Amino acid sequence: MQAVETIEVENSKVACDGGKAALGHPRVYLSMGDKGQVECPYCGRTYILKACAKAGGGH
C-alpha cells in the first residue's frame, strides 16, 4: 500500500486532481477554512498551510 502524500502549500484554497495524469481523479477545489489543513476526499492527499502563509489568502 502506498503512503498518503502530504503537501505544504501557501494558500488555504487548493485544487487536487490526484496527480499521476490519467490515473488521477476529477479536479476538486478544497478550502482549509480555519483548520490550516484539508484532506482530499478522493485520494486522501493532505494539504497543509505553510507556517509563513496567511490563512484565508487567495487570488
N, CA, C and O atoms as a Maestro MAE file, in Angstrom:
{
 s_m_m2io_version
 :::
 2.0.0
}

f_m_ct {
 s_m_title
 :::
 protein
 m_atom[236] {
  # First column is atom index #
  i_m_mmod_type
  r_m_x_coord
  r_m_y_coord
  r_m_z_coord
  i_m_residue_number
  s_m_chain_name
  s_m_pdb_residue_name
  s_m_pdb_atom_name
  i_m_atomic_number
  :::
  1 25 0.841 -1.187 0.000 1 A "MET " " N  " 7
  2 3 0.000 0.000 0.000 1 A "MET " " CA " 6
  3 2 0.881 1.244 0.000 1 A "MET " " C  " 6
  4 15 1.879 1.315 0.717 1 A "MET " " O  " 8
  5 25 0.496 2.223 -0.817 2 A "GLN " " N  " 7
  6 3 1.281 3.439 -0.957 2 A "GLN " " CA " 6
  7 2 0.925 4.436 0.140 2 A "GLN " " C  " 6
  8 15 -0.243 4.560 0.508 2 A "GLN " " O  " 8
  9 25 1.918 5.145 0.663 3 A "ALA " " N  " 7
  10 3 1.701 6.146 1.707 3 A "ALA " " CA " 6
  11 2 0.932 7.333 1.139 3 A "ALA " " C  " 6
  12 15 1.098 7.692 -0.027 3 A "ALA " " O  " 8
  13 25 0.095 7.933 1.967 4 A "VAL " " N  " 7
  14 3 -0.662 9.105 1.562 4 A "VAL " " CA " 6
  15 2 0.283 10.302 1.544 4 A "VAL " " C  " 6
  16 15 1.094 10.480 2.453 4 A "VAL " " O  " 8
  17 25 0.171 11.103 0.520 5 A "GLU " " N  " 7
  18 3 1.055 12.245 0.321 5 A "GLU " " CA " 6
  19 2 0.586 13.448 1.135 5 A "GLU " " C  " 6
  20 15 -0.612 13.721 1.218 5 A "GLU " " O  " 8
  21 25 1.534 14.161 1.731 6 A "THR " " N  " 7
  22 3 1.260 15.413 2.436 6 A "THR " " CA " 6
  23 2 1.981 16.522 1.686 6 A "THR " " C  " 6
  24 15 3.173 16.414 1.397 6 A "THR " " O  " 8
  25 25 1.251 17.591 1.372 7 A "ILE " " N  " 7
  26 3 1.804 18.673 0.567 7 A "ILE " " CA " 6
  27 2 1.642 19.990 1.314 7 A "ILE " " C  " 6
  28 15 0.541 20.336 1.740 7 A "ILE " " O  " 8
  29 25 2.745 20.726 1.471 8 A "GLU " " N  " 7
  30 3 2.686 22.049 2.080 8 A "GLU " " CA " 6
  31 2 2.374 23.068 0.997 8 A "GLU " " C  " 6
  32 15 2.984 23.055 -0.072 8 A "GLU " " O  " 8
  33 25 1.421 23.951 1.277 9 A "VAL " " N  " 7
  34 3 1.011 24.957 0.303 9 A "VAL " " CA " 6
  35 2 0.995 26.336 0.951 9 A "VAL " " C  " 6
  36 15 1.028 26.456 2.175 9 A "VAL " " O  " 8
  37 25 0.946 27.370 0.123 10 A "GLU " " N  " 7
  38 3 0.962 28.745 0.611 10 A "GLU " " CA " 6
  39 2 -0.399 29.412 0.531 10 A "GLU " " C  " 6
  40 15 -0.521 30.606 0.804 10 A "GLU " " O  " 8
  41 25 -1.421 28.656 0.161 11 A "ASN " " N  " 7
  42 3 -2.767 29.204 0.011 11 A "ASN " " CA " 6
  43 2 -3.748 28.254 0.675 11 A "ASN " " C  " 6
  44 15 -3.601 27.037 0.558 11 A "ASN " " O  " 8
  45 25 -4.743 28.784 1.369 12 A "SER " " N  " 7
  46 3 -5.698 27.933 2.079 12 A "SER " " CA " 6
  47 2 -6.749 27.328 1.158 12 A "SER " " C  " 6
  48 15 -7.586 26.542 1.601 12 A "SER " " O  " 8
  49 25 -6.709 27.690 -0.121 13 A "LYS " " N  " 7
  50 3 -7.597 27.095 -1.125 13 A "LYS " " CA " 6
  51 2 -6.733 26.363 -2.133 13 A "LYS " " C  " 6
  52 15 -5.817 26.950 -2.711 13 A "LYS " " O  " 8
  53 25 -7.015 25.085 -2.350 14 A "VAL " " N  " 7
  54 3 -6.201 24.262 -3.239 14 A "VAL " " CA " 6
  55 2 -7.082 23.481 -4.206 14 A "VAL " " C  " 6
  56 15 -8.271 23.277 -3.964 14 A "VAL " " O  " 8
  57 25 -6.470 23.050 -5.305 15 A "ALA " " N  " 7
  58 3 -7.143 22.176 -6.263 15 A "ALA " " CA " 6
  59 2 -6.370 20.864 -6.291 15 A "ALA " " C  " 6
  60 15 -5.140 20.864 -6.343 15 A "ALA " " O  " 8
  61 25 -7.089 19.754 -6.257 16 A "CYS " " N  " 7
  62 3 -6.438 18.439 -6.300 16 A "CYS " " CA " 6
  63 2 -7.044 17.627 -7.433 16 A "CYS " " C  " 6
  64 15 -8.264 17.558 -7.582 16 A "CYS " " O  " 8
  65 25 -6.173 17.009 -8.235 17 A "ASP " " N  " 7
  66 3 -6.642 16.127 -9.302 17 A "ASP " " CA " 6
  67 2 -6.030 14.732 -9.154 17 A "ASP " " C  " 6
  68 15 -6.114 13.908 -10.065 17 A "ASP " " O  " 8
  69 25 -5.421 14.482 -8.009 18 A "GLY " " N  " 7
  70 3 -4.836 13.183 -7.744 18 A "GLY " " CA " 6
  71 2 -3.479 12.970 -8.368 18 A "GLY " " C  " 6
  72 15 -2.824 11.963 -8.097 18 A "GLY " " O  " 8
  73 25 -3.039 13.907 -9.207 19 A "GLY " " N  " 7
  74 3 -1.746 13.739 -9.874 19 A "GLY " " CA " 6
  75 2 -1.768 12.539 -10.801 19 A "GLY " " C  " 6
  76 15 -2.838 12.093 -11.213 19 A "GLY " " O  " 8
  77 25 -0.632 12.029 -11.123 20 A "LYS " " N  " 7
  78 3 -0.492 10.815 -11.935 20 A "LYS " " CA " 6
  79 2 -1.253 10.878 -13.256 20 A "LYS " " C  " 6
  80 15 -1.694 9.842 -13.753 20 A "LYS " " O  " 8
  81 25 -1.414 12.047 -13.826 21 A "ALA " " N  " 7
  82 3 -2.040 12.251 -15.149 21 A "ALA " " CA " 6
  83 2 -3.379 11.521 -15.279 21 A "ALA " " C  " 6
  84 15 -4.319 11.827 -14.545 21 A "ALA " " O  " 8
  85 25 -3.476 10.573 -16.192 22 A "ALA " " N  " 7
  86 3 -4.744 9.894 -16.476 22 A "ALA " " CA " 6
  87 2 -5.204 8.998 -15.327 22 A "ALA " " C  " 6
  88 15 -6.367 8.595 -15.290 22 A "ALA " " O  " 8
  89 25 -4.321 8.684 -14.402 23 A "LEU " " N  " 7
  90 3 -4.690 7.822 -13.284 23 A "LEU " " CA " 6
  91 2 -5.197 8.613 -12.077 23 A "LEU " " C  " 6
  92 15 -5.460 8.032 -11.025 23 A "LEU " " O  " 8
  93 25 -5.334 9.919 -12.220 24 A "GLY " " N  " 7
  94 3 -5.796 10.769 -11.129 24 A "GLY " " CA " 6
  95 2 -7.303 10.664 -10.938 24 A "GLY " " C  " 6
  96 15 -7.893 9.606 -11.160 24 A "GLY " " O  " 8
  97 25 -7.922 11.764 -10.525 25 A "HIS " " N  " 7
  98 3 -9.366 11.817 -10.317 25 A "HIS " " CA " 6
  99 2 -9.872 13.177 -10.783 25 A "HIS " " C  " 6
  100 15 -9.057 14.043 -11.100 25 A "HIS " " O  " 8
  101 25 -11.174 13.400 -10.839 26 A "PRO " " N  " 7
  102 3 -11.673 14.716 -11.251 26 A "PRO " " CA " 6
  103 2 -11.112 15.803 -10.339 26 A "PRO " " C  " 6
  104 15 -10.962 15.591 -9.136 26 A "PRO " " O  " 8
  105 25 -10.804 16.959 -10.907 27 A "ARG " " N  " 7
  106 3 -10.259 18.063 -10.120 27 A "ARG " " CA " 6
  107 2 -11.315 18.555 -9.137 27 A "ARG " " C  " 6
  108 15 -12.452 18.834 -9.516 27 A "ARG " " O  " 8
  109 25 -10.924 18.658 -7.875 28 A "VAL " " N  " 7
  110 3 -11.792 19.198 -6.832 28 A "VAL " " CA " 6
  111 2 -11.086 20.376 -6.188 28 A "VAL " " C  " 6
  112 15 -9.861 20.388 -6.069 28 A "VAL " " O  " 8
  113 25 -11.858 21.361 -5.775 29 A "TYR " " N  " 7
  114 3 -11.336 22.540 -5.111 29 A "TYR " " CA " 6
  115 2 -11.668 22.430 -3.635 29 A "TYR " " C  " 6
  116 15 -12.820 22.215 -3.256 29 A "TYR " " O  " 8
  117 25 -10.639 22.580 -2.803 30 A "LEU " " N  " 7
  118 3 -10.784 22.370 -1.371 30 A "LEU " " CA " 6
  119 2 -10.378 23.626 -0.612 30 A "LEU " " C  " 6
  120 15 -9.438 24.317 -1.004 30 A "LEU " " O  " 8
  121 25 -11.081 23.920 0.466 31 A "SER " " N  " 7
  122 3 -10.782 25.068 1.303 31 A "SER " " CA " 6
  123 2 -10.456 24.583 2.714 31 A "SER " " C  " 6
  124 15 -11.172 23.754 3.275 31 A "SER " " O  " 8
  125 25 -9.385 25.101 3.273 32 A "MET " " N  " 7
  126 3 -8.954 24.691 4.608 32 A "MET " " CA " 6
  127 2 -9.754 25.352 5.714 32 A "MET " " C  " 6
  128 15 -9.799 24.848 6.836 32 A "MET " " O  " 8
  129 25 -10.388 26.480 5.405 33 A "GLY " " N  " 7
  130 3 -11.072 27.218 6.463 33 A "GLY " " CA " 6
  131 2 -10.057 27.660 7.507 33 A "GLY " " C  " 6
  132 15 -8.962 28.100 7.159 33 A "GLY " " O  " 8
  133 25 -10.412 27.548 8.784 34 A "ASP " " N  " 7
  134 3 -9.514 27.952 9.872 34 A "ASP " " CA " 6
  135 2 -8.626 26.810 10.362 34 A "ASP " " C  " 6
  136 15 -7.815 27.002 11.268 34 A "ASP " " O  " 8
  137 25 -8.772 25.635 9.775 35 A "LYS " " N  " 7
  138 3 -8.052 24.447 10.250 35 A "LYS " " CA " 6
  139 2 -6.578 24.428 9.874 35 A "LYS " " C  " 6
  140 15 -5.764 23.835 10.583 35 A "LYS " " O  " 8
  141 25 -6.229 25.068 8.770 36 A "GLY " " N  " 7
  142 3 -4.839 25.050 8.323 36 A "GLY " " CA " 6
  143 2 -4.457 23.786 7.583 36 A "GLY " " C  " 6
  144 15 -3.293 23.601 7.229 36 A "GLY " " O  " 8
  145 25 -5.438 22.901 7.340 37 A "GLN " " N  " 7
  146 3 -5.182 21.710 6.537 37 A "GLN " " CA " 6
  147 2 -6.501 21.155 6.024 37 A "GLN " " C  " 6
  148 15 -7.567 21.415 6.583 37 A "GLN " " O  " 8
  149 25 -6.403 20.377 4.934 38 A "VAL " " N  " 7
  150 3 -7.582 19.750 4.352 38 A "VAL " " CA " 6
  151 2 -7.147 18.459 3.666 38 A "VAL " " C  " 6
  152 15 -6.037 18.365 3.141 38 A "VAL " " O  " 8
  153 25 -8.026 17.478 3.678 39 A "GLU " " N  " 7
  154 3 -7.746 16.187 3.052 39 A "GLU " " CA " 6
  155 2 -8.647 16.007 1.843 39 A "GLU " " C  " 6
  156 15 -9.845 16.283 1.909 39 A "GLU " " O  " 8
  157 25 -8.074 15.545 0.738 40 A "CYS " " N  " 7
  158 3 -8.838 15.292 -0.474 40 A "CYS " " CA " 6
  159 2 -9.740 14.074 -0.253 40 A "CYS " " C  " 6
  160 15 -9.257 13.023 0.166 40 A "CYS " " O  " 8
  161 25 -11.044 14.201 -0.528 41 A "PRO " " N  " 7
  162 3 -11.947 13.067 -0.325 41 A "PRO " " CA " 6
  163 2 -11.745 11.932 -1.331 41 A "PRO " " C  " 6
  164 15 -12.186 10.810 -1.085 41 A "PRO " " O  " 8
  165 25 -11.088 12.205 -2.454 42 A "TYR " " N  " 7
  166 3 -10.842 11.171 -3.466 42 A "TYR " " CA " 6
  167 2 -9.591 10.355 -3.172 42 A "TYR " " C  " 6
  168 15 -9.650 9.128 -3.086 42 A "TYR " " O  " 8
  169 25 -8.451 11.040 -3.017 43 A "CYS " " N  " 7
  170 3 -7.176 10.322 -2.935 43 A "CYS " " CA " 6
  171 2 -6.533 10.349 -1.554 43 A "CYS " " C  " 6
  172 15 -5.567 9.626 -1.309 43 A "CYS " " O  " 8
  173 25 -7.054 11.169 -0.654 44 A "GLY " " N  " 7
  174 3 -6.513 11.217 0.695 44 A "GLY " " CA " 6
  175 2 -5.312 12.119 0.872 44 A "GLY " " C  " 6
  176 15 -4.792 12.241 1.981 44 A "GLY " " O  " 8
  177 25 -4.854 12.764 -0.211 45 A "ARG " " N  " 7
  178 3 -3.744 13.702 -0.062 45 A "ARG " " CA " 6
  179 2 -4.122 14.718 1.004 45 A "ARG " " C  " 6
  180 15 -5.270 15.159 1.075 45 A "ARG " " O  " 8
  181 25 -3.151 15.087 1.833 46 A "THR " " N  " 7
  182 3 -3.380 16.101 2.853 46 A "THR " " CA " 6
  183 2 -2.605 17.344 2.461 46 A "THR " " C  " 6
  184 15 -1.401 17.288 2.209 46 A "THR " " O  " 8
  185 25 -3.304 18.462 2.412 47 A "TYR " " N  " 7
  186 3 -2.694 19.756 2.123 47 A "TYR " " CA " 6
  187 2 -2.598 20.525 3.431 47 A "TYR " " C  " 6
  188 15 -3.588 20.681 4.146 47 A "TYR " " O  " 8
  189 25 -1.383 21.011 3.743 48 A "ILE " " N  " 7
  190 3 -1.131 21.735 4.980 48 A "ILE " " CA " 6
  191 2 -0.622 23.128 4.634 48 A "ILE " " C  " 6
  192 15 0.264 23.291 3.795 48 A "ILE " " O  " 8
  193 25 -1.196 24.123 5.292 49 A "LEU " " N  " 7
  194 3 -0.788 25.514 5.072 49 A "LEU " " CA " 6
  195 2 0.572 25.743 5.705 49 A "LEU " " C  " 6
  196 15 0.763 25.452 6.885 49 A "LEU " " O  " 8
  197 25 1.525 26.265 4.927 50 A "LYS " " N  " 7
  198 3 2.849 26.573 5.458 50 A "LYS " " CA " 6
  199 2 2.733 27.599 6.573 50 A "LYS " " C  " 6
  200 15 1.848 28.454 6.543 50 A "LYS " " O  " 8
  201 25 3.609 27.520 7.542 51 A "ALA " " N  " 7
  202 3 3.580 28.402 8.695 51 A "ALA " " CA " 6
  203 2 3.692 29.877 8.299 51 A "ALA " " C  " 6
  204 15 3.115 30.736 8.966 51 A "ALA " " O  " 8
  205 25 4.417 30.179 7.235 52 A "CYS " " N  " 7
  206 3 4.621 31.560 6.816 52 A "CYS " " CA " 6
  207 2 3.475 32.094 5.960 52 A "CYS " " C  " 6
  208 15 3.444 33.286 5.651 52 A "CYS " " O  " 8
  209 25 2.540 31.238 5.575 53 A "ALA " " N  " 7
  210 3 1.422 31.648 4.710 53 A "ALA " " CA " 6
  211 2 0.276 32.207 5.536 53 A "ALA " " C  " 6
  212 15 0.138 31.895 6.719 53 A "ALA " " O  " 8
  213 25 -0.539 33.031 4.905 54 A "LYS " " N  " 7
  214 3 -1.684 33.626 5.576 54 A "LYS " " CA " 6
  215 2 -2.922 32.770 5.358 54 A "LYS " " C  " 6
  216 15 -3.244 32.420 4.222 54 A "LYS " " O  " 8
  217 25 -3.610 32.437 6.424 55 A "ALA " " N  " 7
  218 3 -4.864 31.688 6.307 55 A "ALA " " CA " 6
  219 2 -5.878 32.564 5.595 55 A "ALA " " C  " 6
  220 15 -5.947 33.770 5.832 55 A "ALA " " O  " 8
  221 25 -6.656 31.959 4.733 56 A "GLY " " N  " 7
  222 3 -7.704 32.692 4.021 56 A "GLY " " CA " 6
  223 2 -7.195 33.425 2.799 56 A "GLY " " C  " 6
  224 15 -7.980 34.041 2.077 56 A "GLY " " O  " 8
  225 25 -5.898 33.370 2.554 57 A "GLY " " N  " 7
  226 3 -5.343 34.048 1.392 57 A "GLY " " CA " 6
  227 2 -5.779 33.399 0.108 57 A "GLY " " C  " 6
  228 15 -6.055 32.200 0.068 57 A "GLY " " O  " 8
  229 25 -5.841 34.173 -0.923 58 A "GLY " " N  " 7
  230 3 -6.236 33.601 -2.208 58 A "GLY " " CA " 6
  231 2 -6.074 34.608 -3.309 58 A "GLY " " C  " 6
  232 15 -5.784 35.779 -3.061 58 A "GLY " " O  " 8
  233 25 -6.258 34.160 -4.511 59 A "HIS " " N  " 7
  234 3 -6.138 35.046 -5.685 59 A "HIS " " CA " 6
  235 2 -7.506 35.297 -6.239 59 A "HIS " " C  " 6
  236 15 -7.649 36.015 -7.228 59 A "HIS " " O  " 8
  :::
 }
 m_bond[235] {
  # First column is bond index #
  i_m_from
  i_m_to
  i_m_order
  :::
  1 1 2 1
  2 2 3 1
  3 3 4 2
  4 3 5 1
  5 5 6 1
  6 6 7 1
  7 7 8 2
  8 7 9 1
  9 9 10 1
  10 10 11 1
  11 11 12 2
  12 11 13 1
  13 13 14 1
  14 14 15 1
  15 15 16 2
  16 15 17 1
  17 17 18 1
  18 18 19 1
  19 19 20 2
  20 19 21 1
  21 21 22 1
  22 22 23 1
  23 23 24 2
  24 23 25 1
  25 25 26 1
  26 26 27 1
  27 27 28 2
  28 27 29 1
  29 29 30 1
  30 30 31 1
  31 31 32 2
  32 31 33 1
  33 33 34 1
  34 34 35 1
  35 35 36 2
  36 35 37 1
  37 37 38 1
  38 38 39 1
  39 39 40 2
  40 39 41 1
  41 41 42 1
  42 42 43 1
  43 43 44 2
  44 43 45 1
  45 45 46 1
  46 46 47 1
  47 47 48 2
  48 47 49 1
  49 49 50 1
  50 50 51 1
  51 51 52 2
  52 51 53 1
  53 53 54 1
  54 54 55 1
  55 55 56 2
  56 55 57 1
  57 57 58 1
  58 58 59 1
  59 59 60 2
  60 59 61 1
  61 61 62 1
  62 62 63 1
  63 63 64 2
  64 63 65 1
  65 65 66 1
  66 66 67 1
  67 67 68 2
  68 67 69 1
  69 69 70 1
  70 70 71 1
  71 71 72 2
  72 71 73 1
  73 73 74 1
  74 74 75 1
  75 75 76 2
  76 75 77 1
  77 77 78 1
  78 78 79 1
  79 79 80 2
  80 79 81 1
  81 81 82 1
  82 82 83 1
  83 83 84 2
  84 83 85 1
  85 85 86 1
  86 86 87 1
  87 87 88 2
  88 87 89 1
  89 89 90 1
  90 90 91 1
  91 91 92 2
  92 91 93 1
  93 93 94 1
  94 94 95 1
  95 95 96 2
  96 95 97 1
  97 97 98 1
  98 98 99 1
  99 99 100 2
  100 99 101 1
  101 101 102 1
  102 102 103 1
  103 103 104 2
  104 103 105 1
  105 105 106 1
  106 106 107 1
  107 107 108 2
  108 107 109 1
  109 109 110 1
  110 110 111 1
  111 111 112 2
  112 111 113 1
  113 113 114 1
  114 114 115 1
  115 115 116 2
  116 115 117 1
  117 117 118 1
  118 118 119 1
  119 119 120 2
  120 119 121 1
  121 121 122 1
  122 122 123 1
  123 123 124 2
  124 123 125 1
  125 125 126 1
  126 126 127 1
  127 127 128 2
  128 127 129 1
  129 129 130 1
  130 130 131 1
  131 131 132 2
  132 131 133 1
  133 133 134 1
  134 134 135 1
  135 135 136 2
  136 135 137 1
  137 137 138 1
  138 138 139 1
  139 139 140 2
  140 139 141 1
  141 141 142 1
  142 142 143 1
  143 143 144 2
  144 143 145 1
  145 145 146 1
  146 146 147 1
  147 147 148 2
  148 147 149 1
  149 149 150 1
  150 150 151 1
  151 151 152 2
  152 151 153 1
  153 153 154 1
  154 154 155 1
  155 155 156 2
  156 155 157 1
  157 157 158 1
  158 158 159 1
  159 159 160 2
  160 159 161 1
  161 161 162 1
  162 162 163 1
  163 163 164 2
  164 163 165 1
  165 165 166 1
  166 166 167 1
  167 167 168 2
  168 167 169 1
  169 169 170 1
  170 170 171 1
  171 171 172 2
  172 171 173 1
  173 173 174 1
  174 174 175 1
  175 175 176 2
  176 175 177 1
  177 177 178 1
  178 178 179 1
  179 179 180 2
  180 179 181 1
  181 181 182 1
  182 182 183 1
  183 183 184 2
  184 183 185 1
  185 185 186 1
  186 186 187 1
  187 187 188 2
  188 187 189 1
  189 189 190 1
  190 190 191 1
  191 191 192 2
  192 191 193 1
  193 193 194 1
  194 194 195 1
  195 195 196 2
  196 195 197 1
  197 197 198 1
  198 198 199 1
  199 199 200 2
  200 199 201 1
  201 201 202 1
  202 202 203 1
  203 203 204 2
  204 203 205 1
  205 205 206 1
  206 206 207 1
  207 207 208 2
  208 207 209 1
  209 209 210 1
  210 210 211 1
  211 211 212 2
  212 211 213 1
  213 213 214 1
  214 214 215 1
  215 215 216 2
  216 215 217 1
  217 217 218 1
  218 218 219 1
  219 219 220 2
  220 219 221 1
  221 221 222 1
  222 222 223 1
  223 223 224 2
  224 223 225 1
  225 225 226 1
  226 226 227 1
  227 227 228 2
  228 227 229 1
  229 229 230 1
  230 230 231 1
  231 231 232 2
  232 231 233 1
  233 233 234 1
  234 234 235 1
  235 235 236 2
  :::
 }
}
